[in-house]
């Protein structure tokens, strides 16, 4: 909620986003906006990309997947 309030201060629109944060419980918001995206990102970058490049060379696979994730 604090991050949303800070973002609304920096936002050019005058609508308040605080109403949206009280619609869902905190634990559900945490799962939907923090845990699920992080898990999917790790699966894609560490699982799929690393697995695809491991067939070529291990050091290249680690470097390429790390560089792509940092972008």
BELDA-V204211 format. One record per residue. N is the residue number from 0. BURIAL is 1 if it has 24 or more other C-alpha atoms within 12 Angstrom, else 0. Layout:
N_BURIAL, N_BURIAL
//
This chain:
0_0, 1_0, 2_0, 3_0, 4_0, 5_0, 6_0, 7_0, 8_0, 9_0, 10_0, 11_0, 12_0, 13_0, 14_0, 15_0, 16_0, 17_0, 18_0, 19_0, 20_0, 21_0, 22_0, 23_0, 24_0, 25_0, 26_0, 27_0, 28_0, 29_0, 30_0, 31_0, 32_0, 33_0, 34_0, 35_0, 36_0, 37_0, 38_0, 39_0, 40_0, 41_0, 42_0, 43_0, 44_1, 45_1, 46_0, 47_0, 48_1, 49_1, 50_0, 51_0, 52_0, 53_0, 54_0, 55_0, 56_0, 57_0, 58_0, 59_0, 60_0, 61_1, 62_0, 63_1, 64_1, 65_0, 66_0, 67_0, 68_0, 69_0, 70_0
//
